[in-house]
Amino acid sequence: SRALFVHGWMDNAGSFVPLIDRVAAAMVKRSIACDFVAVDLPGHGRSQHLDADGVYSIGVYAESVYAVVQALDWRSFVLVAHSLGGAIASFLAAAYPQAVASIVMIDWLGGPRSRSDREFDSTRGGLPNRQLAKESARIASLLRGFLRYHSDHESDRKPFLVQQTDPSQPQRADQATFARRRQFLSREDAVEYLRKTHGSSLTVEAAQSLAERGVVRVRRQHYEFAHDLRIRRRDGNPWYTEDQLHALLFSITCRVILVVATHGILADRDENTTHAESTSTLSDSKSFLVELRRQFIRDHELHYVSGGHHVHLEQPDRVLSVLENALADSATMSESHASFGRAYL
């Protein structure tokens, strides 16, 4: 069984370390051979930053993940994706249905919206079936064209994923960004800051997993986050309409295993409450957004898991059985004993 792990926005491949450690042990016990690869998206963790005129977008991220798949020469694999990674996985599954065996999608099914959002409420009826099929086919074709074009012109641009950066020398688009970077006197201080910004449920172990690839020493006594500050900008990720999201989901033909956190971004919210301020939970163990949107996925199963948006990092045991079963379904059993490999890029 081959699985590619794609992290969320502002995270890195380290966000999957606790989960990968557990699922690796479970797969060995079941004598299932596995290859796991977790990537740092461009501008995140130890991956290179884009050039000064580069713009971070879901398309750029999808392109980089597709480049990894090509380098690995994987013909079929499972995508394990969290948050922003879920959008990237959806792009890849729509463009290359023959390659993506299944998706384990952790707390993503489109972005959060208020139940009373006017634009959302006006489109919740959805597209007619014929128009939905036509739009989903158009989206899949556009995505295939985009990825193939950039794959064919790989030599025309500077690679930003294949060559990793020196962890002690984080790249910057310009010197002005340096003044805006938060600095810490110790790695422990950076870990504690991660715990505060992710909420009290983030354990020390989980924060250390993120810090391993996300925090670098820049001077003898100073540490800072390695990510490109420009990933915070949203200009490369324009808003999509609810109907466009439905068409994207409908274009996915592989099996999708949805893992929805009860305290995650898909929980119902009051229209005047922001994501950062929200403490809402799923009422009656269901999410209005998930129940609406999942009807556009042709083949899926749904698991509600108690926890926050980073449930796979904070409480990996709660996600373990879902991922273990998904990988077992796509695995080739070893005749003697399981071989296992993992890599963080």
C-alpha positions as CSV (number, residue, x, y, z in Angstrom):
1,S,0.0,0.0,0.0
2,R,1.4,3.4,-1.0
3,A,0.2,6.6,0.7
4,L,1.1,10.2,0.1
5,F,0.4,12.5,3.1
6,V,-0.4,16.2,2.3
7,H,-0.6,18.6,5.2
8,G,-2.7,21.7,5.8
9,W,-2.0,25.4,5.5
10,M,0.8,26.7,7.7
11,D,1.7,23.2,8.8
12,N,4.4,20.8,7.4
13,A,5.0,17.1,7.0
14,G,5.7,16.8,10.7
15,S,2.0,17.1,11.4
16,F,1.6,13.5,10.3
17,V,4.5,12.0,12.3
18,P,2.4,10.8,15.3
19,L,-0.2,9.3,13.0
20,I,2.3,7.7,10.7
21,D,4.2,6.1,13.6
22,R,1.0,4.5,14.8
23,V,-0.3,3.3,11.5
24,A,3.1,1.9,10.5
25,A,3.1,-0.3,13.6
26,A,-0.5,-1.4,12.8
27,M,0.4,-2.3,9.2
28,V,3.4,-4.4,10.3
29,K,1.2,-6.3,12.7
30,R,-1.2,-7.1,9.8
31,S,1.7,-8.1,7.6
32,I,0.9,-5.4,5.0
33,A,3.7,-3.9,3.1
34,C,3.6,-0.1,3.0
35,D,5.4,2.9,1.6
36,F,4.5,6.3,3.2
37,V,5.7,9.7,1.9
38,A,4.8,13.0,3.6
39,V,5.7,16.2,1.8
40,D,6.4,19.8,2.8
41,L,4.4,22.0,0.4
42,P,6.3,24.8,-1.2
43,G,6.9,27.6,1.2
44,H,6.3,25.3,4.2
45,G,8.7,23.4,6.5
46,R,11.9,22.6,4.7
47,S,10.7,23.0,1.2
48,Q,12.1,25.9,-0.9
49,H,10.2,29.2,-1.2
50,L,8.9,30.5,-4.5
51,D,10.8,33.2,-6.3
52,A,10.1,36.8,-5.5
53,D,7.3,37.0,-8.1
54,G,5.8,33.7,-7.2
55,V,2.2,33.4,-5.9
56,Y,1.2,30.5,-3.6
57,S,-2.1,28.9,-4.7
58,I,-3.8,25.5,-4.6
59,G,-2.8,25.0,-8.2
60,V,0.9,25.5,-7.4
61,Y,0.6,23.2,-4.4
62,A,-1.2,20.5,-6.5
63,E,1.5,20.9,-9.2
64,S,4.3,20.2,-6.6
65,V,2.5,17.2,-5.2
66,Y,2.0,15.8,-8.7
67,A,5.8,16.3,-9.3
68,V,6.5,14.1,-6.3
69,V,4.2,11.4,-7.5
70,Q,6.0,11.5,-10.9
71,A,9.4,11.3,-9.2
72,L,8.3,8.3,-7.2
73,D,6.9,6.7,-10.3
74,W,3.8,5.7,-8.4
75,R,1.0,4.4,-10.6
76,S,-1.6,4.0,-7.8
77,F,-1.7,5.4,-4.3
78,V,-3.8,6.7,-1.4
79,L,-3.9,10.4,-0.6
80,V,-4.1,11.2,3.1
81,A,-4.9,14.9,3.3
82,H,-5.7,17.4,6.0
83,S,-7.4,20.8,5.5
84,L,-5.8,22.6,2.6
85,G,-4.4,19.2,1.7
86,G,-7.9,18.1,1.1
87,A,-8.4,20.7,-1.6
88,I,-5.1,19.6,-3.2
89,A,-6.1,16.0,-3.1
90,S,-9.5,16.8,-4.7
91,F,-7.7,18.5,-7.6
92,L,-5.4,15.5,-8.1
93,A,-8.2,12.9,-7.9
94,A,-10.3,14.9,-10.4
95,A,-7.4,15.2,-12.8
96,Y,-6.0,11.7,-12.5
97,P,-8.8,9.3,-11.4
98,Q,-6.8,6.3,-12.5
99,A,-3.9,7.1,-10.2
100,V,-5.7,8.0,-6.9
101,A,-7.0,4.8,-5.4
102,S,-8.8,6.6,-2.5
103,I,-8.6,9.8,-0.4
104,V,-8.6,10.0,3.4
105,M,-9.8,13.6,3.9
106,I,-9.3,15.0,7.4
107,D,-11.5,17.9,8.3
108,W,-12.0,19.3,4.9
109,L,-14.9,19.4,2.5
110,G,-14.7,22.9,1.3
111,G,-14.2,26.0,3.4
112,P,-16.4,26.9,6.4
113,R,-19.6,29.0,5.8
114,S,-22.3,30.3,8.0
115,R,-25.6,28.4,7.7
116,S,-27.2,31.8,7.1
117,D,-24.6,33.1,4.7
118,R,-26.6,34.8,1.9
119,E,-24.5,33.6,-1.0
120,F,-24.4,30.1,0.3
121,D,-28.1,30.0,1.1
122,S,-28.9,31.2,-2.5
123,T,-27.0,28.3,-4.1
124,R,-27.7,25.4,-1.7
125,G,-30.2,24.0,-4.1
126,G,-27.3,22.9,-6.3
127,L,-26.9,22.6,-10.0
128,P,-29.3,20.5,-12.1
129,N,-27.8,17.0,-12.6
130,R,-27.0,17.5,-16.3
131,Q,-25.3,20.8,-15.6
132,L,-23.5,19.4,-12.6
133,A,-22.0,16.5,-14.7
134,K,-21.0,18.9,-17.5
135,E,-19.3,21.3,-15.1
136,S,-17.5,18.6,-13.2
137,A,-16.1,17.2,-16.5
138,R,-14.9,20.7,-17.5
139,I,-13.2,21.2,-14.1
140,A,-11.4,17.8,-14.4
141,S,-10.3,18.6,-17.9
142,L,-8.9,22.0,-16.9
143,L,-7.0,20.5,-14.0
144,R,-5.5,17.8,-16.2
145,G,-4.4,20.4,-18.7
146,F,-2.9,22.6,-16.0
147,L,-0.9,19.8,-14.4
148,R,0.3,18.3,-17.7
149,Y,1.4,21.7,-19.0
150,H,3.6,22.4,-16.0
151,S,4.9,18.9,-16.0
152,D,5.9,19.2,-19.7
153,H,7.6,22.6,-19.0
154,E,9.3,21.5,-15.8
155,S,12.8,22.4,-17.2
156,D,11.6,25.9,-17.9
157,R,11.3,26.9,-14.3
158,K,13.3,26.6,-11.1
159,P,12.3,23.6,-9.1
160,F,11.1,24.4,-5.6
161,L,10.4,21.0,-4.1
162,V,13.0,18.5,-5.4
163,Q,15.8,20.5,-3.8
164,Q,15.4,21.0,-0.1
165,T,16.7,24.0,1.7
166,D,19.3,24.0,4.4
167,P,17.2,24.0,7.6
168,S,19.6,26.5,9.2
169,Q,19.3,28.9,6.3
170,P,15.6,29.7,5.7
171,Q,14.9,31.4,2.4
172,R,13.3,34.8,2.1
173,A,11.7,36.6,-0.9
174,D,13.2,39.9,0.3
175,Q,15.0,41.3,3.4
176,A,11.9,43.3,4.4
177,T,10.3,40.1,5.6
178,F,13.0,39.5,8.2
179,A,11.8,42.3,10.4
180,R,8.3,40.8,10.5
181,R,9.4,37.4,11.6
182,R,8.7,36.3,15.1
183,Q,11.9,35.2,16.8
184,F,12.4,33.0,19.9
185,L,15.3,32.6,22.3
186,S,14.8,28.8,22.3
187,R,13.2,26.0,20.4
188,E,11.1,25.3,23.5
189,D,9.7,28.8,23.3
190,A,8.7,28.2,19.7
191,V,7.0,24.9,20.7
192,E,5.0,26.7,23.4
193,Y,4.0,29.4,20.9
194,L,2.7,26.7,18.5
195,R,0.6,25.2,21.4
196,K,-1.0,28.5,22.1
197,T,-1.8,29.3,18.5
198,H,-3.2,25.9,17.9
199,G,-5.3,25.8,21.0
200,S,-4.9,24.1,24.4
201,S,-5.6,20.6,22.9
202,L,-2.2,20.5,21.1
203,T,0.1,18.3,23.1
204,V,3.8,18.9,23.6
205,E,4.5,15.9,21.4
206,A,2.3,17.2,18.7
207,A,3.9,20.7,18.8
208,Q,7.4,19.2,18.7
209,S,6.4,17.3,15.6
210,L,5.5,20.6,13.8
211,A,8.6,22.3,15.2
212,E,11.0,19.7,14.0
213,R,10.5,20.8,10.4
214,G,9.0,24.2,10.9
215,V,11.4,25.9,13.3
216,V,15.0,26.7,12.5
217,R,18.0,28.3,14.3
218,V,19.1,31.5,12.5
219,R,21.6,32.7,14.9
220,R,23.4,31.3,17.9
221,Q,20.6,32.0,20.2
222,H,17.6,32.8,18.0
223,Y,15.0,30.6,16.4
224,E,12.2,31.4,13.9
225,F,9.6,29.7,11.8
226,A,10.9,28.5,8.4
227,H,7.8,29.0,6.3
228,D,7.5,31.8,3.7
229,L,5.5,34.7,5.1
230,R,3.8,35.0,1.8
231,I,1.8,31.8,2.3
232,R,-0.5,33.9,4.6
233,R,-1.7,35.9,1.6
234,R,-4.9,34.8,0.0
235,D,-4.5,36.4,-3.4
236,G,-3.5,33.1,-5.0
237,N,-6.6,31.3,-3.7
238,P,-9.7,33.1,-5.0
239,W,-13.0,32.1,-3.5
240,Y,-15.0,29.5,-5.3
241,T,-18.8,29.4,-5.3
242,E,-20.7,26.6,-3.6
243,D,-21.8,25.3,-7.0
244,Q,-18.2,25.1,-8.2
245,L,-17.3,23.1,-5.1
246,H,-20.1,20.7,-5.8
247,A,-18.9,20.2,-9.3
248,L,-15.3,19.6,-8.1
249,L,-16.5,17.0,-5.6
250,F,-18.7,15.3,-8.2
251,S,-15.7,15.0,-10.5
252,I,-14.0,12.7,-7.9
253,T,-14.6,9.1,-8.9
254,C,-12.4,7.3,-6.3
255,R,-13.6,6.4,-2.8
256,V,-13.4,9.3,-0.3
257,I,-13.1,8.6,3.4
258,L,-14.3,11.7,5.3
259,V,-12.9,12.3,8.8
260,V,-14.8,15.2,10.3
261,A,-13.7,16.7,13.6
262,T,-16.5,17.6,16.0
263,H,-14.7,20.9,16.9
264,G,-13.3,21.5,13.5
265,I,-13.8,24.0,10.7
266,L,-16.9,22.3,9.4
267,A,-18.9,22.7,12.7
268,D,-22.0,24.9,12.3
269,R,-21.4,28.5,13.3
270,D,-23.2,31.7,13.8
271,E,-22.7,34.1,10.9
272,N,-21.1,36.8,13.2
273,T,-18.6,34.4,14.6
274,T,-15.2,34.0,13.0
275,H,-13.3,30.6,12.8
276,A,-10.8,31.8,15.4
277,E,-13.5,32.9,17.8
278,S,-15.7,29.9,17.4
279,T,-16.1,27.3,20.1
280,S,-19.0,25.6,18.5
281,T,-19.4,21.8,18.1
282,L,-21.4,19.6,15.9
283,S,-25.0,19.4,16.9
284,D,-26.5,15.9,17.0
285,S,-23.1,14.6,15.8
286,K,-23.7,16.0,12.3
287,S,-22.4,19.0,10.4
288,F,-24.8,20.9,8.2
289,L,-22.1,21.6,5.6
290,V,-20.9,18.0,5.5
291,E,-24.3,16.6,5.2
292,L,-25.1,19.0,2.3
293,R,-21.8,18.6,0.4
294,R,-21.2,14.9,0.8
295,Q,-24.2,14.1,-1.4
296,F,-22.1,15.3,-4.4
297,I,-19.3,12.7,-3.7
298,R,-20.1,9.6,-5.7
299,D,-18.5,7.0,-3.4
300,H,-17.7,7.9,0.2
301,E,-17.9,7.0,3.8
302,L,-18.2,9.4,6.7
303,H,-16.6,9.3,10.2
304,Y,-17.3,11.9,12.8
305,V,-14.3,12.0,15.3
306,S,-14.2,13.9,18.6
307,G,-11.5,16.6,18.4
308,G,-10.4,19.8,16.9
309,H,-9.3,20.7,13.4
310,H,-5.9,19.1,14.0
311,V,-7.4,15.9,15.4
312,H,-4.9,13.7,13.5
313,L,-2.1,15.5,15.3
314,E,-3.7,16.1,18.7
315,Q,-5.4,12.7,19.0
316,P,-4.0,10.4,16.3
317,D,-5.4,7.3,17.9
318,R,-8.9,8.5,17.0
319,V,-8.0,8.6,13.3
320,L,-5.9,5.4,13.3
321,S,-8.5,2.8,12.7
322,V,-10.0,4.8,9.8
323,L,-6.7,5.2,8.1
324,E,-5.6,1.6,8.8
325,N,-8.7,0.2,7.2
326,A,-8.4,2.5,4.2
327,L,-4.8,1.4,3.6
328,A,-5.6,-2.3,4.1
329,D,-8.3,-2.0,1.4
330,S,-5.7,-0.9,-1.1
331,A,-2.8,-3.1,0.1
332,T,-1.1,-6.0,-1.5
333,M,-0.4,-8.7,1.1
334,S,3.2,-9.8,1.6
335,E,3.8,-13.5,1.4
336,S,6.3,-13.6,4.2
337,H,6.6,-10.4,6.2
338,A,5.8,-6.8,5.8
339,S,8.3,-4.4,4.4
340,F,7.9,-0.7,5.4
341,G,9.3,2.5,4.2
342,R,8.7,6.1,5.1
343,A,10.0,9.4,3.9
344,Y,9.5,13.1,4.7
345,L,10.3,15.5,1.8
